[in-house]
Amino acid sequence: MRSLAPAGEIREIDFAEALSERYLSYALSTIVSRSLPDVRDGLKPVQRRILHAMHELRLDPASGYKKCARVVGDVIGKFHPHGELAVYEALVRLAQEFSQRYPLVDGQGNFGNVDGDNAAAMRYTESRLSKVAQAMLDGLEADAVDLRPTYDGEEREPVVLPARFPNLLANGAAGIAVGMATSIPPHNVGEICAALLHLIDHPQVHTAELLEHVRGPDFPTGGVLVEPAENIRLAYETGRGSFRLRARWEKEAAAHGLYRIVVTEIPYQVQKGRLVEKIAVLLEEKKLPLLADVRDESTEDIRLVLEPKTRNVDAELLMEQLFRLTELEVKVPHNLNVLDAAGVPRVMSLKAVLQAFLDHRREVLQRESRHRLALLLRRIEILKAELVVYRNLDAVIRIIREEKDPKSAIMERFKLSEVQAEAILNMRLRALSRLQEAAIKKELKELQNEEAGLLALLESERRQWHALAEQIRATAAEFGGERDPRRTLFAAPPAIREIPAAARIEREPVTLFCSAKGWVRWVKGHSLEGQEPRYKEGDGPRFALPAESTDRILLFATNGRFYTLAVDRLPGGRGQGEPLRLLIDLPNGHDVVAIHVYRPSLSFLLASSDGRGFLLAGEDALSDRKAGKAVLNAGEGALARICIDASEGDAAAFLGQNRKLSILKLEEIPRMSRGRGVILQRYKSGGLADCKVFSLAEGLSWRVGENRTRTETNLRPYLGRRGGAGRLVPAGFPRSNRFGS
């Protein structure tokens, strides 16, 4: 029986090492070949290949359109070995006027819209290069950039485009690679060109001076930039930051003194259809109580109509609420992470990006000049040979007719090169006229002058920068200036303004429930007869208080902290709610003592189990932190026990666990914002059991049965000073040692 030979070489490799090596290769491929743009032409490889393929198909701006399927086929067949849908999506984006500040592709057909609708299939749409793309490709045939073999070695493609147009900043870029990302907003080309010219004249300029020309992003969809100037400066100096962009809107008068708000521009990359849907959902959820309706009346221009509920609604307040809740305001990230000329990812400042573009354009200028000079020298060489013919016409004719090898004879007789001799032998008889001789002399002189100019240009750095400046001025005149005004305006950053709860959510009556185990929820309405709330097994009622959906709730816990919760943020409905401990940071071992609806006039009497306490103003209890606000510092071994409303009453009754009662006038109790407080009642053993605020004139009441109360008006024996022990409660006081409600 024959032994089977091994199928191939087998090597033992550490799995972690192999995985690391392959993942690194994948990461580098993603960074360099897919996601990050080149700082010189601002293009990713797929975008560059699309433009190059269209250039080879001669789809220049003056030619007709071709099906996008033809373009995509050439791209994936010759240059970009990836999926056709990915290539088509890249082509579509290059043609969208709402995505590109200066579209590189001139599309014909359905290329999508700002509503978020997709483009038609590639077999239906047509495309050709735009004038901007043509400017990006100018010089490609003049050896302006290096070419490299394509993935299959059958074609050649440019490593980078000559890029007469500053595409990186003008159109921006966005991409996510492995471990890094890029996000560059678009800018105005006129401002970019002005900054480039300033940088040529002042190479040591700081970024702050360049920002006098490049004032900030300029989005194709317009909008209003409300980012502080200092933040903009830092973003361009460091290459990282963000820009706060808002929709542009205006008030439009309507009949009967009413008005409507019309949104005419929405932020960059926001889908209008999804934005309208979001506003409609918020309306349905009653989170926009100032807004009555939203309509989309857009045609080619954006027109979103917002109808306020009444003529008295503050338009600024309504829009501020919409800015906070919807994509009418967005944060546009700024991350100038690009591949430098050596192909290394770098986060660059504005000055570094502009300087990299200028260095690239200078190299292109030098290469184009050398290429043109080589063509000139070849043509001058031929013209000089043709002049030799005119000066020695008879001798040249005799050599051609009589010599067996006229080329060699001409080269030897007149000391000419092989190229010149070949040109003489290829001359036509009609070129031997006197007029033709004059034209050759004129052309030779012009070419020699141009040669001198090119030599002077290549030898002088100053001339090169001057030539670059002229090119940049021409680009600004062609694509910027008055024909392309800035679309994104600037506005002062809005002051931080608290939106009233009534503007955040519709006001309606609710009842708040908190169970014995700390499950909280609210139910619509105050009258809940026949609608007893349900609780989990083993749980039961504890707190139930009427409120409104716009209210804030104050919770006081045994750790002496106040917690603030908005009613509209609490779970609603007939379910069992949510645990309070998910909404606030209440430590284990502590519980809620009291719950109150916040009112500006509130005043609280706080006391701990050791009989110490003080009065607290309601606003001093508010906190926006989940951890709450520490107010009452209970002594060692004591807990916060009392938190009652002290705004209606002039005296407080303190009941100890020893069944002794002490009454103090509220004027005897100090007002504090935080602390341990003063001794309100002293105990030899035990502590504070209950407390009640009441009016001395009306007397002290307590519950003695299911539906009966008793009121004691003779309170002089119990009225004393702070720190007293008090006297035993009157006969018949409840054995529960509580005043009851």
C-alpha positions in Angstrom: 0.0 0.0 0.0 1.4 3.4 -1.0 1.9 6.1 1.6 0.3 9.4 0.9 2.6 12.4 0.5 1.9 15.5 2.6 -0.3 18.1 0.9 2.1 20.9 1.6 4.5 22.4 4.1 3.2 22.4 7.6 4.7 24.8 10.2 3.9 25.3 13.8 3.1 29.0 14.5 1.9 30.5 17.8 -1.8 31.4 17.4 -1.5 34.7 19.2 1.4 35.8 17.0 -0.3 34.7 13.8 -3.6 36.5 14.8 -1.7 39.6 15.8 0.2 39.7 12.5 -2.9 39.2 10.4 -5.0 41.7 12.3 -2.3 44.3 12.0 -2.2 43.8 8.2 -6.0 44.2 8.1 -5.8 47.3 10.3 -3.2 48.9 8.1 -5.2 48.0 4.9 -8.3 49.6 6.4 -6.5 52.8 7.5 -4.4 53.4 4.3 -6.5 51.9 1.6 -10.1 52.6 2.7 -11.0 55.0 5.5 -8.6 57.9 5.7 -8.2 60.6 3.0 -4.9 61.8 1.7 -4.0 65.3 2.9 -2.9 66.2 -0.6 -6.0 65.6 -2.7 -8.5 64.9 0.2 -9.7 61.6 -1.4 -10.0 58.0 -0.3 -8.7 55.4 -2.7 -12.2 54.4 -3.9 -13.0 58.1 -4.7 -9.7 58.6 -6.5 -10.3 55.5 -8.6 -13.8 56.6 -9.5 -12.6 59.9 -10.8 -9.7 58.3 -12.6 -12.0 55.7 -14.3 -14.3 58.5 -15.4 -11.4 60.4 -16.7 -10.3 57.4 -18.8 -13.8 57.1 -20.1 -13.5 60.8 -21.2 -16.5 61.8 -19.2 -15.3 65.4 -18.9 -17.9 68.2 -18.1 -18.3 69.0 -21.8 -19.1 65.4 -22.9 -22.3 63.4 -22.5 -23.3 61.3 -19.6 -22.7 57.6 -19.2 -24.6 55.0 -17.2 -23.2 54.7 -13.6 -23.2 51.0 -14.1 -20.6 51.4 -16.8 -18.4 53.6 -14.5 -18.8 51.2 -11.6 -17.9 48.3 -13.9 -14.7 49.9 -15.0 -13.8 50.8 -11.4 -14.2 47.3 -10.0 -12.8 45.7 -13.1 -9.6 47.7 -13.4 -8.8 49.5 -10.2 -10.9 48.7 -7.1 -11.5 45.0 -6.3 -14.4 45.4 -4.0 -18.2 45.2 -4.1 -20.1 47.1 -6.7 -22.6 48.5 -4.2 -19.8 50.1 -2.1 -18.4 51.7 -5.2 -21.8 53.0 -6.3 -22.5 54.4 -2.9 -19.2 56.3 -3.0 -20.1 57.6 -6.5 -23.6 58.7 -5.3 -22.2 60.6 -2.4 -19.7 62.5 -4.7 -22.8 63.6 -6.7 -25.1 64.7 -3.9 -25.2 68.5 -3.5 -26.5 68.1 0.1 -23.5 65.9 1.0 -20.7 67.6 -1.0 -20.0 71.3 -0.8 -18.5 71.1 -4.3 -19.8 67.9 -6.0 -17.1 66.0 -7.9 -19.6 64.1 -10.0 -22.3 65.6 -12.2 -25.2 63.2 -11.8 -28.3 62.8 -13.9 -31.2 60.9 -12.4 -32.3 60.1 -8.9 -29.2 60.4 -6.6 -31.2 60.5 -3.4 -32.4 63.5 -1.4 -32.1 65.2 1.9 -35.2 63.3 3.2 -33.0 60.2 3.4 -34.4 58.4 0.3 -31.8 56.2 -1.5 -30.5 56.7 -5.0 -32.0 54.8 -7.9 -30.1 51.6 -9.1 -26.9 52.2 -11.0 -28.5 51.0 -14.3 -30.9 54.0 -14.2 -28.6 56.8 -13.2 -25.9 58.6 -15.4 -22.9 60.6 -14.5 -19.9 62.6 -15.7 -17.1 64.6 -14.1 -17.9 68.0 -12.7 -15.7 71.1 -13.3 -14.3 70.7 -9.8 -13.3 67.1 -10.6 -11.7 68.3 -13.8 -9.6 70.7 -11.8 -8.6 67.9 -9.5 -7.3 65.9 -12.6 -5.6 68.7 -14.4 -2.0 67.7 -15.1 -2.5 64.0 -14.9 -1.1 63.5 -18.4 1.8 65.9 -17.7 3.6 63.5 -15.3 2.4 65.6 -12.4 2.1 62.6 -10.0 3.4 59.1 -9.7 1.5 56.1 -11.2 1.5 52.6 -9.8 0.3 49.2 -11.0 -3.3 48.3 -10.3 -4.2 45.2 -8.2 -3.8 42.9 -11.2 -0.8 44.6 -12.8 -2.6 45.2 -16.1 -3.3 48.9 -15.6 -1.7 51.9 -13.9 -3.4 54.3 -11.5 -2.3 57.6 -9.9 -1.0 57.4 -6.3 -2.6 60.9 -5.7 -4.3 63.4 -8.0 -2.6 66.7 -9.0 -5.5 68.5 -7.1 -5.5 72.1 -8.3 -8.7 72.3 -6.1 -8.2 72.2 -2.3 -10.6 69.3 -1.9 -9.8 68.0 1.6 -11.1 71.1 3.4 -13.6 72.2 0.7 -15.6 69.0 0.7 -14.4 67.4 4.0 -14.3 63.7 4.7 -15.6 61.1 7.2 -14.5 57.6 7.9 -13.9 55.0 10.6 -10.8 52.8 10.5 -9.3 50.4 13.0 -8.5 52.3 16.2 -8.9 55.7 14.5 -11.4 57.8 12.6 -11.6 61.0 10.6 -14.3 63.7 10.5 -13.6 66.8 8.5 -16.4 69.3 7.9 -16.6 71.1 4.5 -15.4 74.7 4.1 -15.7 77.6 1.6 -13.2 77.4 -1.2 -12.8 81.2 -1.4 -11.8 81.3 2.3 -9.4 78.4 1.9 -7.7 80.1 -1.1 -7.4 83.3 0.9 -5.7 81.4 3.7 -3.4 79.6 1.3 -2.3 83.0 -0.2 -1.7 84.4 3.2 0.4 81.3 4.2 2.5 81.7 1.0 3.2 85.3 2.0 3.7 84.6 5.7 5.1 81.1 6.2 5.5 81.6 10.0 1.8 82.6 10.5 -0.1 81.2 13.4 -3.4 79.4 13.1 -5.3 82.3 14.8 -4.3 84.5 11.9 -5.4 81.9 9.3 -8.8 81.9 11.0 -9.3 85.5 9.9 -9.7 83.9 6.4 -11.1 80.4 7.2 -13.7 81.5 9.7 -15.1 78.0 10.2 -17.0 75.2 8.4 -19.3 76.1 5.5 -21.9 73.3 5.1 -23.7 72.6 1.8 -27.1 72.7 3.7 -26.3 76.0 5.4 -27.4 76.4 9.0 -26.1 78.6 11.8 -22.9 77.9 13.7 -23.2 78.8 17.4 -19.8 77.6 18.7 -17.7 80.0 20.7 -14.8 81.5 18.9 -12.3 80.1 21.4 -13.5 76.6 20.8 -13.2 77.1 17.0 -9.7 78.3 17.4 -8.7 75.3 19.6 -10.3 72.9 17.2 -8.2 74.2 14.3 -5.0 74.4 16.3 -5.2 70.9 17.7 -7.1 69.2 14.8 -9.7 67.9 17.2 -13.0 69.4 18.5 -16.6 69.9 17.5 -18.9 72.5 16.1 -22.4 73.2 17.3 -24.7 73.7 14.3 -28.3 74.8 14.4 -31.1 75.0 11.8 -31.9 78.4 10.4 -35.5 79.7 11.1 -37.6 82.7 10.9 -41.0 84.0 12.1 -43.7 84.4 9.6 -46.8 86.4 10.3 -50.2 84.8 9.9 -53.8 86.0 10.1 -55.5 87.3 13.3 -52.2 88.2 14.9 -50.9 84.6 14.9 -47.5 83.5 13.6 -45.7 80.4 12.4 -42.1 79.4 12.6 -40.5 78.4 9.2 -37.3 76.3 9.2 -35.5 77.0 5.9 -32.2 75.2 6.5 -31.5 72.1 8.6 -28.1 70.9 9.9 -25.6 69.0 7.8 -26.3 65.2 7.3 -29.7 65.4 9.1 -32.4 63.5 7.2 -35.4 65.8 6.9 -37.9 62.9 6.9 -36.6 61.5 10.1 -36.4 64.9 11.7 -40.1 65.6 11.0 -41.0 62.1 12.3 -39.1 62.8 15.5 -41.0 66.1 16.1 -44.3 64.3 15.4 -43.5 61.6 18.0 -42.6 64.2 20.6 -45.9 65.9 19.9 -47.8 62.6 20.3 -45.9 62.0 23.6 -46.9 65.5 24.8 -43.3 66.5 25.3 -43.8 69.7 23.2 -46.6 71.5 24.9 -45.9 74.8 23.2 -46.2 73.3 19.7 -49.5 72.6 18.0 -48.4 71.1 14.6 -45.6 70.5 12.2 -45.9 70.4 8.4 -43.3 69.7 5.7 -44.0 72.1 2.8 -40.6 71.6 1.2 -40.2 71.6 -2.6 -36.7 72.1 -3.9 -36.1 74.4 -1.0 -36.6 73.3 2.6 -39.7 74.6 4.4 -40.7 73.1 7.7 -43.7 74.9 9.2 -44.1 74.8 13.0 -47.4 76.1 14.4 -47.3 77.3 18.0 -50.3 76.6 20.3 -51.1 80.2 20.9 -50.0 83.6 19.8 -48.5 84.2 23.2 -45.9 81.3 22.9 -42.3 82.7 23.0 -40.8 81.6 19.6 -37.3 81.6 21.1 -38.3 79.3 23.9 -40.1 77.0 21.6 -37.1 76.7 19.3 -34.7 76.3 22.2 -36.8 73.3 23.3 -36.7 71.8 19.8 -33.0 72.4 19.6 -32.5 70.3 22.8 -34.9 67.5 21.9 -34.4 67.1 18.1 -31.7 67.2 15.4 -32.5 70.8 14.6 -29.2 71.2 16.6 -26.3 68.8 16.2 -22.7 68.6 17.2 -20.5 68.2 14.1 -17.2 66.4 15.1 -13.9 67.9 13.8 -11.1 65.3 13.6 -8.4 66.3 11.1 -6.9 62.8 11.0 -5.4 62.2 7.5 -2.6 60.4 5.7 0.4 62.6 5.2 2.6 62.6 2.0 4.4 59.5 3.4 1.2 57.6 4.0 1.3 57.9 7.8 -1.9 58.7 9.7 -1.6 62.1 11.5 -3.9 64.5 13.3 -3.0 67.9 11.7 -3.7 71.5 12.5 -5.3 73.8 10.0 -1.9 75.3 9.2 -0.3 71.8 8.7 -3.1 70.8 6.3 -2.7 74.0 4.2 1.1 73.7 4.1 0.8 70.0 3.0 -1.5 71.1 0.2 1.0 73.9 -0.9 3.9 71.5 -0.8 2.0 69.0 -3.0 1.1 71.7 -5.4 4.7 72.9 -5.6 5.9 69.4 -6.4 3.2 69.1 -9.1 4.3 72.4 -10.5 7.9 71.3 -10.6 7.0 68.0 -12.3 4.7 69.6 -14.8 7.5 72.2 -15.6 10.1 69.5 -16.1 7.6 67.5 -18.3 6.9 70.6 -20.4 10.6 71.5 -20.6 11.4 68.0 -22.0 8.7 68.5 -24.7 10.0 71.9 -25.5 13.6 70.7 -25.8 12.5 67.9 -28.2 10.5 70.4 -30.3 13.3 72.9 -30.4 15.7 70.2 -31.5 13.4 69.3 -34.4 12.8 73.0 -35.3 16.6 73.6 -35.5 16.9 70.6 -37.8 14.2 72.0 -40.1 16.0 75.3 -40.2 19.1 73.5 -41.4 17.1 72.2 -44.3 16.1 75.8 -45.3 19.7 77.0 -45.2 21.1 74.0 -47.1 18.1 72.9 -49.2 20.1 71.8 -52.3 22.7 69.8 -50.3 19.9 68.1 -48.3 18.0 67.1 -51.5 21.2 65.9 -53.2 22.0 63.7 -50.1 18.5 62.2 -50.0 18.6 61.4 -53.8 22.2 60.1 -54.1 23.2 58.6 -50.8 22.3 55.0 -49.9 22.0 55.9 -46.2 20.7 59.5 -46.2 20.1 59.6 -42.5 23.7 58.8 -41.6 24.9 61.2 -44.3 22.8 64.0 -43.0 23.9 63.4 -39.4 27.6 63.4 -40.5 27.3 66.4 -42.9 25.4 68.8 -40.6 26.4 67.4 -37.2 22.8 66.5 -36.3 21.3 63.9 -33.9 19.4 60.9 -35.1 16.1 62.5 -34.0 16.9 65.6 -36.1 17.9 63.6 -39.1 14.7 61.5 -38.8 12.6 64.8 -38.7 14.3 66.1 -41.8 13.6 62.9 -43.7 9.9 63.1 -42.6 9.4 66.7 -43.9 6.8 67.2 -46.6 7.5 69.2 -49.7 4.8 71.8 -48.9 6.8 72.6 -45.7 9.7 74.0 -47.8 7.9 77.3 -48.6 9.2 80.6 -47.4 6.1 81.2 -45.3 6.7 78.0 -43.5 10.3 78.9 -42.8 9.1 82.2 -41.2 6.6 80.3 -39.1 9.3 77.9 -37.9 11.6 80.7 -36.8 8.7 82.4 -35.0 7.8 79.2 -33.2 11.4 78.5 -32.3 11.8 81.9 -30.8 8.6 81.5 -28.7 9.7 78.1 -27.5 13.1 79.3 -26.6 11.6 82.1 -24.5 9.3 79.6 -22.8 12.3 77.4 -22.2 14.1 80.2 -20.5 11.1 80.9 -18.4 10.8 77.3 -17.3 14.4 77.1 -16.4 14.2 80.3 -14.4 11.1 78.9 -12.6 12.8 75.6 -11.7 15.8 77.4 -10.4 13.9 79.9 -8.3 11.9 79.0 -5.2 10.4 82.5 -5.2 9.1 82.2 -8.7 7.6 78.9 -7.9 5.6 80.3 -5.0 4.6 83.2 -7.2 3.3 80.8 -9.8 1.4 78.8 -7.2 -0.2 82.0 -5.9 -1.4 82.8 -9.4 -2.9 79.3 -9.7 -4.7 79.7 -6.4 -6.1 83.1 -7.4 -7.4 81.5 -10.6 -9.0 78.7 -8.6 -10.7 81.2 -6.2 -12.0 83.2 -9.2 -13.3 80.0 -10.9 -15.0 78.4 -7.9 -15.3 80.9 -5.1 -15.9 84.6 -4.7 -19.2 86.2 -5.5 -20.4 83.1 -7.3 -20.1 81.0 -4.2 -21.0 83.0 -1.0 -20.8 81.5 2.4 -23.9 79.4 3.2 -23.4 78.7 7.0 -23.8 81.8 9.1 -22.4 82.6 12.5 -24.3 83.5 15.7 -23.3 84.2 19.2 -23.5 81.1 21.5 -27.0 81.1 23.2 -27.0 81.8 26.9 -27.7 78.7 29.0 -31.4 79.0 29.6 -33.5 76.8 31.8 -36.6 75.7 30.1 -39.6 75.8 32.4 -41.2 72.4 33.1 -44.5 73.7 31.6 -42.6 74.1 28.3 -41.1 70.7 28.4 -44.2 68.6 29.0 -47.9 69.1 29.0 -49.3 70.0 32.4 -51.9 67.4 33.6 -52.9 66.2 37.1 -51.3 62.9 38.3 -51.1 60.9 41.5 -47.7 59.7 42.6 -47.5 56.3 44.4 -44.5 54.9 46.3 -44.8 51.5 47.8 -43.4 50.2 51.1 -40.5 48.6 49.3 -39.7 51.7 47.3 -41.4 51.1 43.9 -42.5 54.4 42.4 -44.9 55.3 39.6 -47.6 57.9 38.7 -51.2 57.6 37.4 -53.1 60.2 35.5 -55.7 62.1 37.5 -56.4 62.9 41.2 -59.7 61.2 41.7 -58.9 57.5 41.6 -62.1 56.0 43.1 -62.5 52.4 42.2 -58.9 52.3 40.8 -56.9 50.9 43.7 -53.2 50.7 42.7 -51.7 47.2 42.4 -48.5 46.2 44.2 -46.1 43.3 44.0 -46.7 40.3 46.3 -45.5 41.2 49.8 -45.5 44.9 49.0 -48.1 47.5 49.9 -48.9 51.2 49.9 -46.8 53.9 51.7 -46.9 57.3 50.0 -49.6 58.7 47.7 -49.7 62.4 46.8 -51.4 64.5 44.2 -49.1 66.4 41.8 -48.9 67.6 38.2 -46.8 66.2 35.3 -44.6 69.3 35.3 -43.8 69.1 39.1 -40.6 68.2 40.8 -40.6 65.8 43.7 -38.4 66.1 46.8 -37.5 62.9 48.6 -35.9 63.0 52.1 -34.1 59.9 53.3 -32.8 58.6 56.6 -29.2 59.5 55.5 -30.2 63.2 55.8 -30.1 63.8 52.0 -32.7 65.3 49.7 -33.2 63.9 46.2 -35.0 65.7 43.4 -36.9 63.9 40.7 -39.0 65.3 37.8 -42.5 63.7 37.6 -42.3 63.3 33.8 -39.1 61.2 34.2 -40.8 58.7 36.5 -42.6 55.6 35.1 -46.3 56.1 34.4 -49.3 53.9 33.8 -51.0 51.1 35.7 -47.9 48.9 36.0 -45.8 48.4 39.1 -43.3 51.2 38.3 -39.6 51.1 39.0 -37.4 50.8 42.1 -36.4 54.2 43.5 -32.8 52.9 43.9 -32.5 52.8 40.1 -33.4 56.5 39.9 -31.4 57.8 42.9 -28.2 56.7 44.7 -29.8 55.7 48.0 -27.4 53.6 50.0 -28.4 50.2 51.4 -29.6 50.4 54.9 -31.4 53.7 54.3 -35.0 54.5 53.4 -37.2 57.3 52.3 -38.6 59.3 55.2 -40.9 61.7 53.3 -42.0 62.8 49.8 -43.1 66.3 48.9 -44.1 68.2 45.8 -41.7 71.1 45.4 -43.2 74.6 45.7 -41.1 77.8 45.9 -42.9 78.7 49.2 -42.0 75.5 50.9 -40.3 75.4 54.3 -39.3 72.2 55.9 -38.8 71.2 59.6 -36.1 68.6 59.7 -35.2 66.5 62.7 -33.1 63.4 63.5 -33.9 60.6 65.9 -31.8 62.1 68.6 -34.0 65.2 68.8 -31.9 67.7 66.9 -33.1 69.7 63.9 -33.7 73.0 62.1 -35.8 74.8 59.5 -34.9 74.6 55.8 -36.1 76.7 52.9 -37.5 74.6 50.0 -35.1 75.9 47.4 -32.2 74.7 49.6 -33.4 71.2 49.2 -33.2 71.1 45.4 -30.4 69.0 43.7 -29.7 67.9 40.1 -27.4 65.1 41.2 -28.4 61.5 41.4 -26.5 61.3 44.7 -28.7 64.0 46.1 -27.8 66.8 48.5 -26.6 66.3 52.1 -28.6 68.6 54.4 -29.1 67.1 57.8 -26.0 65.6 59.5 -27.4 63.1 62.0 -25.2 62.4 65.0 -23.5 59.0 65.6 -26.1 56.3 65.9 -28.9 58.6 64.8 -30.9 58.7 61.6 -32.9 61.5 59.9 -36.5 60.9 60.9 -38.7 64.0 60.3 -39.3 66.1 57.2 -42.6 68.0 57.4 -44.0 71.1 55.7 -43.6 74.0 58.1 -45.0 76.7 55.8 -48.5 76.6 57.4 -48.2 76.8 61.1 -46.5 78.7 63.9 -45.6 75.9 66.3 -44.2 72.3 66.3 -45.1 69.5 68.6 -42.3 66.9 69.3 -43.2 63.5 70.7 -40.5 61.3 72.2 -40.5 57.5 72.4 -40.9 58.0 76.1 -44.4 59.5 75.4 -43.4 62.9 76.5 -44.7 65.9 74.5 -42.9 69.2 74.0 -44.2 72.2 72.0 -42.0 74.9 70.5 -42.8 78.0 68.6 -41.3 77.9 65.1 -39.6 81.2 65.8 -37.5 79.4 68.4 -36.1 77.0 65.7 -33.2 78.4 63.6 -33.2 78.4 59.8 -30.2 76.7 58.3 -29.1 75.4 54.9 -27.1 72.5 56.2 -25.9 71.1 59.5 -26.8 69.1 62.5 -29.2 71.6 64.0 -30.1 72.5 67.6 -31.5 70.3 70.4 -35.3 70.4 70.0 -36.2 67.9 72.7 -34.0 66.1 75.1 -34.3 62.4 76.1 -32.8 60.3 78.9 -33.4 57.2 76.8 -34.9 56.5 73.4 -35.4 59.3 70.9 -37.8 61.2 68.7 -41.0 59.3 67.7 -43.1 61.9 65.8 -43.5 65.6 65.1 -46.3 67.8 63.9 -46.5 71.5 62.7 -49.8 73.2 63.7 -51.3 76.6 64.5 -51.4 77.4 68.3 -54.7 79.2 67.9 -56.4 76.2 66.4 -54.9 73.7 68.8 -53.1 70.4 68.5 -55.1 67.5 66.9 -54.4 63.8 66.7 -56.3 60.8 65.4 -58.0 58.6 68.0 -60.0 56.3 65.8 -60.7 55.3 62.2 -62.6 58.5 61.5 -62.3 60.6 64.7 -59.8 63.2 65.8 -59.3 65.0 69.1 -58.1 68.5 69.5 -56.3 69.9 72.6 -56.4 73.6 73.0 -54.9 73.9 76.5 -51.3 73.6 75.4 -49.7 75.9 78.0 -48.3 73.1 80.1 -46.4 71.7 77.0 -45.2 74.9 75.6 -41.5 75.4 76.5 -38.0 76.3 75.3 -35.6 74.4 73.1 -34.0 71.4 74.7 -36.7 70.7 77.2 -37.8 67.1 77.9 -41.6 68.0 77.8 -44.4 66.4 79.8 -46.4 63.1 79.4 -49.0 63.2 76.7 -52.7 63.9 77.7 -54.9 61.0 78.7 -56.3 59.1 75.8 -53.4 59.8 73.5 -53.0 56.9 71.0 -50.9 53.9 72.1 -49.2 54.0 68.7 -47.4 57.1 69.9 -48.2 58.9 66.6 -50.2 62.0 65.8 -51.7 60.3 62.7 -52.7 62.3 59.6 
